[in-house]
């Protein structure tokens, strides 16, 4: 079983920033390129809590569809989910999932 401390070390070495949040005392935030995911320790190692989103100040905007278009939303704050942002988020999630699975720690170019 993966050791959460070793996993965090690999995630950090792969260029992700680690943060803690008072609102989520049992989770650690993983940030890169304005994307953010929350991780929690389990007996099987670290796992993502929910899905990654877009960092909007001190909160995470979740990807939603509104009026036929995709946006990131955190409470009443909205940011357009441009194709570029969606690509960045997809790469972030893919790289993080590989690291959590014990795969290649090399980030996408």
N, CA, C and O atoms as a GROMACS GRO file, in nm:
protein
  436
    1UNK      N    1   0.083  -0.118   0.000
    1UNK     CA    2   0.000   0.000   0.000
    1UNK      C    3   0.088   0.125   0.000
    1UNK      O    4   0.189   0.130   0.070
    2UNK      N    5   0.049   0.225  -0.079
    2UNK     CA    6   0.130   0.347  -0.085
    2UNK      C    7   0.129   0.423   0.047
    2UNK      O    8   0.028   0.428   0.117
    3UNK      N    9   0.243   0.481   0.078
    3UNK     CA   10   0.256   0.564   0.196
    3UNK      C   11   0.218   0.708   0.158
    3UNK      O   12   0.278   0.764   0.067
    4UNK      N   13   0.117   0.768   0.225
    4UNK     CA   14   0.076   0.903   0.189
    4UNK      C   15   0.190   1.005   0.190
    4UNK      O   16   0.193   1.093   0.104
    5UNK      N   17   0.282   0.995   0.284
    5UNK     CA   18   0.394   1.090   0.288
    5UNK      C   19   0.481   1.076   0.163
    5UNK      O   20   0.526   1.176   0.107
    6UNK      N   21   0.506   0.953   0.120
    6UNK     CA   22   0.585   0.931  -0.002
    6UNK      C   23   0.510   0.981  -0.124
    6UNK      O   24   0.569   1.040  -0.215
    7UNK      N   25   0.379   0.959  -0.126
    7UNK     CA   26   0.298   1.008  -0.237
    7UNK      C   27   0.305   1.160  -0.245
    7UNK      O   28   0.322   1.216  -0.354
    8UNK      N   29   0.292   1.228  -0.131
    8UNK     CA   30   0.299   1.375  -0.130
    8UNK      C   31   0.436   1.423  -0.177
    8UNK      O   32   0.446   1.524  -0.248
    9UNK      N   33   0.540   1.352  -0.139
    9UNK     CA   34   0.675   1.389  -0.181
    9UNK      C   35   0.687   1.379  -0.334
    9UNK      O   36   0.744   1.468  -0.397
   10UNK      N   37   0.633   1.273  -0.393
   10UNK     CA   38   0.636   1.255  -0.538
   10UNK      C   39   0.553   1.363  -0.608
   10UNK      O   40   0.594   1.416  -0.712
   11UNK      N   41   0.437   1.395  -0.552
   11UNK     CA   42   0.350   1.497  -0.609
   11UNK      C   43   0.420   1.633  -0.608
   11UNK      O   44   0.418   1.706  -0.706
   12UNK      N   45   0.483   1.664  -0.495
   12UNK     CA   46   0.557   1.790  -0.483
   12UNK      C   47   0.674   1.794  -0.582
   12UNK      O   48   0.696   1.896  -0.647
   13UNK      N   49   0.747   1.685  -0.592
   13UNK     CA   50   0.862   1.678  -0.683
   13UNK      C   51   0.820   1.691  -0.829
   13UNK      O   52   0.900   1.732  -0.913
   14UNK      N   53   0.694   1.657  -0.860
   14UNK     CA   54   0.643   1.667  -0.996
   14UNK      C   55   0.592   1.808  -1.028
   14UNK      O   56   0.536   1.830  -1.136
   15UNK      N   57   0.611   1.902  -0.937
   15UNK     CA   58   0.577   2.040  -0.967
   15UNK      C   59   0.444   2.089  -0.913
   15UNK      O   60   0.399   2.198  -0.950
   16UNK      N   61   0.382   2.012  -0.827
   16UNK     CA   62   0.256   2.055  -0.766
   16UNK      C   63   0.286   2.126  -0.634
   16UNK      O   64   0.382   2.090  -0.564
   17UNK      N   65   0.206   2.225  -0.600
   17UNK     CA   66   0.216   2.295  -0.472
   17UNK      C   67   0.120   2.228  -0.375
   17UNK      O   68   0.009   2.190  -0.414
   18UNK      N   69   0.161   2.214  -0.249
   18UNK     CA   70   0.076   2.154  -0.147
   18UNK      C   71   0.028   2.262  -0.051
   18UNK      O   72   0.107   2.346  -0.007
   19UNK      N   73  -0.102   2.260  -0.018
   19UNK     CA   74  -0.159   2.359   0.072
   19UNK      C   75  -0.258   2.294   0.165
   19UNK      O   76  -0.321   2.193   0.132
   20UNK      N   77  -0.273   2.354   0.283
   20UNK     CA   78  -0.378   2.310   0.374
   20UNK      C   79  -0.483   2.420   0.381
   20UNK      O   80  -0.454   2.537   0.358
   21UNK      N   81  -0.605   2.380   0.413
   21UNK     CA   82  -0.716   2.474   0.421
   21UNK      C   83  -0.793   2.450   0.550
   21UNK      O   84  -0.826   2.336   0.583
   22UNK      N   85  -0.821   2.558   0.623
   22UNK     CA   86  -0.895   2.545   0.748
   22UNK      C   87  -1.031   2.480   0.726
   22UNK      O   88  -1.079   2.406   0.812
   23UNK      N   89  -1.094   2.508   0.613
   23UNK     CA   90  -1.227   2.455   0.584
   23UNK      C   91  -1.226   2.304   0.564
   23UNK      O   92  -1.329   2.238   0.579
   24UNK      N   93  -1.109   2.249   0.529
   24UNK     CA   94  -1.097   2.106   0.502
   24UNK      C   95  -0.981   2.048   0.582
   24UNK      O   96  -0.877   2.016   0.524
   25UNK      N   97  -0.997   2.036   0.714
   25UNK     CA   98  -0.884   1.996   0.799
   25UNK      C   99  -0.833   1.854   0.774
   25UNK      O  100  -0.719   1.824   0.809
   26UNK      N  101  -0.912   1.767   0.715
   26UNK     CA  102  -0.868   1.629   0.690
   26UNK      C  103  -0.812   1.611   0.549
   26UNK      O  104  -0.775   1.500   0.511
   27UNK      N  105  -0.806   1.719   0.472
   27UNK     CA  106  -0.761   1.711   0.333
   27UNK      C  107  -0.640   1.801   0.311
   27UNK      O  108  -0.614   1.893   0.389
   28UNK      N  109  -0.568   1.773   0.204
   28UNK     CA  110  -0.459   1.859   0.161
   28UNK      C  111  -0.489   1.903   0.018
   28UNK      O  112  -0.533   1.823  -0.064
   29UNK      N  113  -0.464   2.030  -0.009
   29UNK     CA  114  -0.487   2.081  -0.143
   29UNK      C  115  -0.362   2.064  -0.228
   29UNK      O  116  -0.250   2.083  -0.181
   30UNK      N  117  -0.384   2.027  -0.353
   30UNK     CA  118  -0.277   2.012  -0.450
   30UNK      C  119  -0.306   2.111  -0.562
   30UNK      O  120  -0.414   2.106  -0.622
   31UNK      N  121  -0.212   2.202  -0.589
   31UNK     CA  122  -0.235   2.311  -0.683
   31UNK      C  123  -0.126   2.313  -0.789
   31UNK      O  124  -0.008   2.294  -0.759
   32UNK      N  125  -0.167   2.338  -0.914
   32UNK     CA  126  -0.072   2.362  -1.023
   32UNK      C  127  -0.149   2.430  -1.136
   32UNK      O  128  -0.260   2.391  -1.168
   33UNK      N  129  -0.089   2.532  -1.194
   33UNK     CA  130  -0.148   2.602  -1.309
   33UNK      C  131  -0.291   2.648  -1.284
   33UNK      O  132  -0.375   2.642  -1.373
   34UNK      N  133  -0.319   2.695  -1.163
   34UNK     CA  134  -0.450   2.745  -1.123
   34UNK      C  135  -0.555   2.636  -1.106
   34UNK      O  136  -0.672   2.666  -1.084
   35UNK      N  137  -0.515   2.510  -1.116
   35UNK     CA  138  -0.606   2.398  -1.090
   35UNK      C  139  -0.583   2.350  -0.947
   35UNK      O  140  -0.473   2.364  -0.893
   36UNK      N  141  -0.686   2.295  -0.888
   36UNK     CA  142  -0.676   2.250  -0.750
   36UNK      C  143  -0.756   2.122  -0.730
   36UNK      O  144  -0.863   2.105  -0.787
   37UNK      N  145  -0.702   2.033  -0.648
   37UNK     CA  146  -0.771   1.911  -0.609
   37UNK      C  147  -0.748   1.892  -0.460
   37UNK      O  148  -0.645   1.933  -0.406
   38UNK      N  149  -0.843   1.831  -0.395
   38UNK     CA  150  -0.828   1.797  -0.254
   38UNK      C  151  -0.798   1.648  -0.244
   38UNK      O  152  -0.861   1.566  -0.312
   39UNK      N  153  -0.702   1.613  -0.159
   39UNK     CA  154  -0.665   1.474  -0.136
   39UNK      C  155  -0.688   1.441   0.010
   39UNK      O  156  -0.675   1.526   0.098
   40UNK      N  157  -0.723   1.315   0.036
   40UNK     CA  158  -0.734   1.268   0.173
   40UNK      C  159  -0.663   1.134   0.184
   40UNK      O  160  -0.655   1.057   0.088
   41UNK      N  161  -0.611   1.109   0.303
   41UNK     CA  162  -0.541   0.982   0.330
   41UNK      C  163  -0.644   0.873   0.358
   41UNK      O  164  -0.740   0.894   0.432
   42UNK      N  165  -0.622   0.757   0.297
   42UNK     CA  166  -0.704   0.640   0.322
   42UNK      C  167  -0.610   0.524   0.352
   42UNK      O  168  -0.489   0.538   0.332
   43UNK      N  169  -0.661   0.410   0.398
   43UNK     CA  170  -0.572   0.295   0.419
   43UNK      C  171  -0.501   0.249   0.290
   43UNK      O  172  -0.398   0.183   0.297
   44UNK      N  173  -0.557   0.284   0.175
   44UNK     CA  174  -0.497   0.248   0.046
   44UNK      C  175  -0.407   0.358  -0.009
   44UNK      O  176  -0.362   0.349  -0.123
   45UNK      N  177  -0.380   0.462   0.069
   45UNK     CA  178  -0.300   0.575   0.023
   45UNK      C  179  -0.388   0.696  -0.002
   45UNK      O  180  -0.504   0.699   0.038
   46UNK      N  181  -0.331   0.796  -0.068
   46UNK     CA  182  -0.407   0.918  -0.095
   46UNK      C  183  -0.509   0.896  -0.206
   46UNK      O  184  -0.486   0.818  -0.298
   47UNK      N  185  -0.621   0.967  -0.194
   47UNK     CA  186  -0.720   0.965  -0.302
   47UNK      C  187  -0.782   1.103  -0.314
   47UNK      O  188  -0.786   1.180  -0.218
   48UNK      N  189  -0.828   1.134  -0.436
   48UNK     CA  190  -0.893   1.262  -0.461
   48UNK      C  191  -1.030   1.266  -0.396
   48UNK      O  192  -1.104   1.167  -0.398
   49UNK      N  193  -1.064   1.380  -0.340
   49UNK     CA  194  -1.196   1.404  -0.285
   49UNK      C  195  -1.272   1.482  -0.392
   49UNK      O  196  -1.236   1.595  -0.423
   50UNK      N  197  -1.374   1.422  -0.449
   50UNK     CA  198  -1.447   1.490  -0.556
   50UNK      C  199  -1.364   1.499  -0.682
   50UNK      O  200  -1.279   1.414  -0.708
   51UNK      N  201  -1.388   1.604  -0.758
   51UNK     CA  202  -1.314   1.624  -0.882
   51UNK      C  203  -1.234   1.753  -0.873
   51UNK      O  204  -1.273   1.845  -0.802
   52UNK      N  205  -1.122   1.760  -0.944
   52UNK     CA  206  -1.044   1.884  -0.944
   52UNK      C  207  -1.124   2.000  -1.002
   52UNK      O  208  -1.218   1.979  -1.079
   53UNK      N  209  -1.086   2.119  -0.965
   53UNK     CA  210  -1.153   2.238  -1.015
   53UNK      C  211  -1.054   2.350  -1.041
   53UNK      O  212  -0.933   2.328  -1.040
   54UNK      N  213  -1.107   2.470  -1.064
   54UNK     CA  214  -1.027   2.588  -1.094
   54UNK      C  215  -1.015   2.673  -0.969
   54UNK      O  216  -1.115   2.701  -0.902
   55UNK      N  217  -0.896   2.713  -0.937
   55UNK     CA  218  -0.874   2.795  -0.817
   55UNK      C  219  -0.929   2.935  -0.842
   55UNK      O  220  -0.897   3.002  -0.940
   56UNK      N  221  -1.013   2.978  -0.749
   56UNK     CA  222  -1.075   3.110  -0.757
   56UNK      C  223  -1.053   3.177  -0.621
   56UNK      O  224  -1.139   3.170  -0.533
   57UNK      N  225  -0.938   3.242  -0.606
   57UNK     CA  226  -0.902   3.300  -0.477
   57UNK      C  227  -0.872   3.189  -0.378
   57UNK      O  228  -0.785   3.106  -0.402
   58UNK      N  229  -0.943   3.188  -0.267
   58UNK     CA  230  -0.923   3.087  -0.164
   58UNK      C  231  -1.019   2.969  -0.177
   58UNK      O  232  -1.022   2.882  -0.089
   59UNK      N  233  -1.096   2.965  -0.284
   59UNK     CA  234  -1.194   2.858  -0.302
   59UNK      C  235  -1.172   2.789  -0.435
   59UNK      O  236  -1.097   2.836  -0.520
   60UNK      N  237  -1.239   2.676  -0.451
   60UNK     CA  238  -1.230   2.598  -0.574
   60UNK      C  239  -1.359   2.612  -0.651
   60UNK      O  240  -1.467   2.586  -0.599
   61UNK      N  241  -1.346   2.654  -0.777
   61UNK     CA  242  -1.461   2.660  -0.865
   61UNK      C  243  -1.482   2.524  -0.930
   61UNK      O  244  -1.388   2.466  -0.987
   62UNK      N  245  -1.603   2.473  -0.923
   62UNK     CA  246  -1.634   2.344  -0.984
   62UNK      C  247  -1.686   2.367  -1.125
   62UNK      O  248  -1.749   2.469  -1.153
   63UNK      N  249  -1.659   2.272  -1.212
   63UNK     CA  250  -1.702   2.280  -1.350
   63UNK      C  251  -1.850   2.244  -1.359
   63UNK      O  252  -1.890   2.134  -1.321
   64UNK      N  253  -1.930   2.337  -1.410
   64UNK     CA  254  -2.073   2.314  -1.427
   64UNK      C  255  -2.115   2.367  -1.564
   64UNK      O  256  -2.041   2.441  -1.629
   65UNK      N  257  -2.233   2.328  -1.606
   65UNK     CA  258  -2.288   2.380  -1.729
   65UNK      C  259  -2.405   2.470  -1.694
   65UNK      O  260  -2.492   2.432  -1.616
   66UNK      N  261  -2.406   2.588  -1.751
   66UNK     CA  262  -2.513   2.683  -1.727
   66UNK      C  263  -2.548   2.750  -1.859
   66UNK      O  264  -2.462   2.805  -1.928
   67UNK      N  265  -2.676   2.746  -1.892
   67UNK     CA  266  -2.725   2.807  -2.016
   67UNK      C  267  -2.647   2.758  -2.138
   67UNK      O  268  -2.617   2.836  -2.228
   68UNK      N  269  -2.616   2.629  -2.140
   68UNK     CA  270  -2.551   2.568  -2.254
   68UNK      C  271  -2.402   2.591  -2.266
   68UNK      O  272  -2.342   2.556  -2.367
   69UNK      N  273  -2.341   2.649  -2.165
   69UNK     CA  274  -2.195   2.668  -2.171
   69UNK      C  275  -2.132   2.623  -2.040
   69UNK      O  276  -2.196   2.624  -1.935
   70UNK      N  277  -2.005   2.584  -2.048
   70UNK     CA  278  -1.934   2.536  -1.930
   70UNK      C  279  -1.868   2.654  -1.859
   70UNK      O  280  -1.810   2.742  -1.922
   71UNK      N  281  -1.879   2.652  -1.726
   71UNK     CA  282  -1.818   2.755  -1.642
   71UNK      C  283  -1.763   2.689  -1.517
   71UNK      O  284  -1.802   2.579  -1.480
   72UNK      N  285  -1.672   2.761  -1.452
   72UNK     CA  286  -1.629   2.723  -1.319
   72UNK      C  287  -1.704   2.813  -1.223
   72UNK      O  288  -1.709   2.935  -1.242
   73UNK      N  289  -1.764   2.754  -1.119
   73UNK     CA  290  -1.845   2.831  -1.026
   73UNK      C  291  -1.805   2.802  -0.883
   73UNK      O  292  -1.788   2.687  -0.843
   74UNK      N  293  -1.789   2.910  -0.806
   74UNK     CA  294  -1.767   2.902  -0.662
   74UNK      C  295  -1.866   3.002  -0.601
   74UNK      O  296  -1.846   3.123  -0.609
   75UNK      N  297  -1.972   2.949  -0.541
   75UNK     CA  298  -2.081   3.031  -0.489
   75UNK      C  299  -2.133   3.120  -0.602
   75UNK      O  300  -2.177   3.068  -0.704
   76UNK      N  301  -2.129   3.252  -0.586
   76UNK     CA  302  -2.182   3.340  -0.691
   76UNK      C  303  -2.076   3.383  -0.792
   76UNK      O  304  -2.108   3.450  -0.890
   77UNK      N  305  -1.951   3.345  -0.769
   77UNK     CA  306  -1.843   3.383  -0.860
   77UNK      C  307  -1.836   3.284  -0.976
   77UNK      O  308  -1.843   3.163  -0.957
   78UNK      N  309  -1.821   3.338  -1.097
   78UNK     CA  310  -1.816   3.256  -1.218
   78UNK      C  311  -1.692   3.291  -1.300
   78UNK      O  312  -1.651   3.407  -1.307
   79UNK      N  313  -1.632   3.188  -1.361
   79UNK     CA  314  -1.521   3.207  -1.455
   79UNK      C  315  -1.550   3.117  -1.574
   79UNK      O  316  -1.587   3.001  -1.558
   80UNK      N  317  -1.532   3.171  -1.694
   80UNK     CA  318  -1.558   3.093  -1.813
   80UNK      C  319  -1.461   2.976  -1.823
   80UNK      O  320  -1.341   2.990  -1.799
   81UNK      N  321  -1.514   2.860  -1.859
   81UNK     CA  322  -1.432   2.740  -1.879
   81UNK      C  323  -1.389   2.739  -2.026
   81UNK      O  324  -1.448   2.669  -2.109
   82UNK      N  325  -1.286   2.817  -2.056
   82UNK     CA  326  -1.237   2.826  -2.193
   82UNK      C  327  -1.174   2.693  -2.235
   82UNK      O  328  -1.139   2.612  -2.148
   83UNK      N  329  -1.159   2.669  -2.364
   83UNK     CA  330  -1.091   2.546  -2.408
   83UNK      C  331  -0.951   2.533  -2.347
   83UNK      O  332  -0.908   2.423  -2.312
   84UNK      N  333  -0.880   2.646  -2.333
   84UNK     CA  334  -0.746   2.642  -2.274
   84UNK      C  335  -0.753   2.599  -2.127
   84UNK      O  336  -0.673   2.516  -2.084
   85UNK      N  337  -0.847   2.654  -2.051
   85UNK     CA  338  -0.860   2.615  -1.910
   85UNK      C  339  -0.901   2.469  -1.897
   85UNK      O  340  -0.853   2.399  -1.808
   86UNK      N  341  -0.989   2.424  -1.984
   86UNK     CA  342  -1.032   2.284  -1.979
   86UNK      C  343  -0.916   2.190  -2.010
   86UNK      O  344  -0.904   2.084  -1.950
   87UNK      N  345  -0.829   2.229  -2.102
   87UNK     CA  346  -0.712   2.148  -2.136
   87UNK      C  347  -0.614   2.144  -2.019
   87UNK      O  348  -0.559   2.039  -1.986
   88UNK      N  349  -0.593   2.258  -1.956
   88UNK     CA  350  -0.504   2.265  -1.838
   88UNK      C  351  -0.559   2.176  -1.727
   88UNK      O  352  -0.484   2.102  -1.664
   89UNK      N  353  -0.690   2.184  -1.703
   89UNK     CA  354  -0.752   2.103  -1.598
   89UNK      C  355  -0.741   1.953  -1.631
   89UNK      O  356  -0.715   1.872  -1.543
   90UNK      N  357  -0.761   1.918  -1.757
   90UNK     CA  358  -0.751   1.777  -1.798
   90UNK      C  359  -0.610   1.724  -1.776
   90UNK      O  360  -0.592   1.612  -1.727
   91UNK      N  361  -0.510   1.803  -1.812
   91UNK     CA  362  -0.369   1.763  -1.794
   91UNK      C  363  -0.336   1.752  -1.645
   91UNK      O  364  -0.269   1.658  -1.603
   92UNK      N  365  -0.384   1.847  -1.566
   92UNK     CA  366  -0.365   1.845  -1.421
   92UNK      C  367  -0.421   1.715  -1.362
   92UNK      O  368  -0.353   1.645  -1.287
   93UNK      N  369  -0.545   1.684  -1.397
   93UNK     CA  370  -0.610   1.565  -1.342
   93UNK      C  371  -0.537   1.438  -1.384
   93UNK      O  372  -0.515   1.348  -1.303
   94UNK      N  373  -0.501   1.430  -1.511
   94UNK     CA  374  -0.432   1.312  -1.562
   94UNK      C  375  -0.297   1.292  -1.492
   94UNK      O  376  -0.265   1.181  -1.450
   95UNK      N  377  -0.220   1.399  -1.480
   95UNK     CA  378  -0.090   1.389  -1.413
   95UNK      C  379  -0.107   1.348  -1.267
   95UNK      O  380  -0.032   1.264  -1.216
   96UNK      N  381  -0.204   1.407  -1.199
   96UNK     CA  382  -0.225   1.376  -1.058
   96UNK      C  383  -0.273   1.232  -1.040
   96UNK      O  384  -0.228   1.164  -0.948
   97UNK      N  385  -0.363   1.186  -1.126
   97UNK     CA  386  -0.410   1.047  -1.117
   97UNK      C  387  -0.296   0.948  -1.137
   97UNK      O  388  -0.289   0.847  -1.068
   98UNK      N  389  -0.205   0.977  -1.231
   98UNK     CA  390  -0.089   0.889  -1.252
   98UNK      C  391  -0.001   0.884  -1.128
   98UNK      O  392   0.046   0.777  -1.089
   99UNK      N  393   0.021   0.999  -1.067
   99UNK     CA  394   0.103   1.003  -0.946
   99UNK      C  395   0.038   0.927  -0.832
   99UNK      O  396   0.106   0.855  -0.759
  100UNK      N  397  -0.093   0.942  -0.815
  100UNK     CA  398  -0.163   0.871  -0.708
  100UNK      C  399  -0.162   0.720  -0.731
  100UNK      O  400  -0.165   0.643  -0.635
  101UNK      N  401  -0.159   0.679  -0.857
  101UNK     CA  402  -0.156   0.537  -0.890
  101UNK      C  403  -0.014   0.480  -0.885
  101UNK      O  404   0.008   0.361  -0.906
  102UNK      N  405   0.084   0.569  -0.856
  102UNK     CA  406   0.223   0.523  -0.848
  102UNK      C  407   0.290   0.518  -0.983
  102UNK      O  408   0.392   0.450  -1.000
  103UNK      N  409   0.234   0.589  -1.079
  103UNK     CA  410   0.290   0.588  -1.214
  103UNK      C  411   0.397   0.693  -1.233
  103UNK      O  412   0.458   0.740  -1.137
  104UNK      N  413   0.419   0.727  -1.356
  104UNK     CA  414   0.520   0.822  -1.398
  104UNK      C  415   0.495   0.957  -1.332
  104UNK      O  416   0.383   1.009  -1.338
  105UNK      N  417   0.597   1.014  -1.272
  105UNK     CA  418   0.582   1.143  -1.205
  105UNK      C  419   0.620   1.259  -1.296
  105UNK      O  420   0.623   1.373  -1.250
  106UNK      N  421   0.648   1.232  -1.424
  106UNK     CA  422   0.684   1.340  -1.516
  106UNK      C  423   0.557   1.410  -1.562
  106UNK      O  424   0.468   1.347  -1.618
  107UNK      N  425   0.547   1.542  -1.539
  107UNK     CA  426   0.430   1.615  -1.585
  107UNK      C  427   0.429   1.629  -1.736
  107UNK      O  428   0.533   1.617  -1.800
  108UNK      N  429   0.312   1.654  -1.791
  108UNK     CA  430   0.302   1.682  -1.934
  108UNK      C  431   0.381   1.807  -1.966
  108UNK      O  432   0.394   1.895  -1.881
  109UNK      N  433   0.434   1.816  -2.089
  109UNK     CA  434   0.507   1.938  -2.128
  109UNK      C  435   0.413   2.057  -2.140
  109UNK      O  436   0.457   2.167  -2.171
   0.00000   0.00000   0.00000
